[in-house]
């Protein structure tokens, strides 16, 4: 469990996905753990990944705290609305809608892999300017400071609203949507997008963890060793990510997007991988 946690922590910190997408299939398929307990462990994994990675990202000033706090408003509203709409909306349509969004974003990110540079925003959006969302970070792979602007804030806000809705209604993680909202819609560089996503997921998961704890879905004998491994892996992953070129992070991230997107599409049509 500790070694699985280390691996999931490294991958989660680099990609901004929290590590739950790695841990849940391993626990259910390899260890035969019921999905209820696998999801409970996954929540702890997300919190641990966020905690370990955020320390490094804050220290090195990579994550954008203003963007994180603003988008958390959308995620929270969406999650509350999703939980209230359970049993009212047909989940099938949401699976198909969000599956298509992920596949589209996968193609969009694949284009950036083939390009020589990231398609950053050329100017600051009016909302971003008012909220002072623009920032900068030192890219350790490129050995230079990168100043970037944030644009299309409404588009990113809507994606995050939808991500929260999907999370509350379908019970799925929304790490991929967080990265998409910032990287694809708001034109932020991938490294700040990934690190900001890590921070945001911890905030969201912490709220959900209380529910899972009181309904008995979190097994300490599974969650504790996983969390210990995750903390070590997340700190290591946050260091590795800063020395990786953005292109290589995208090369790993694109197949993950396609996998999640296709899985959601198939679930929308009643087929499970």
Secondary structure, 3 states (H helix, E strand, C coil): CHHHHHHHHHHHHHHCCCCHHHHHHHHHHHCCCCHHHHHHHHHHHHHHHHHHHHHHHHHCCCCCHHHHHHHHHHHHHHHHHHHHCCCCCCHHHHHHHHHHHHHHHHHHHHHHHHCCCCCCCCCCCHHHHHHCCCEEEEECCCCEEEEECCCCHHHHHHHHHHHHHHHHHHCCCCHHHHHHHHHHHCCCCHHHHHHHHHHHHHHHHHHHHHHHHHCCCCCHHHHHHHHHHHHHHHHHHHHHHHHCCHHHHHHHHHHHHHHHHHHHHHHHCCCCC
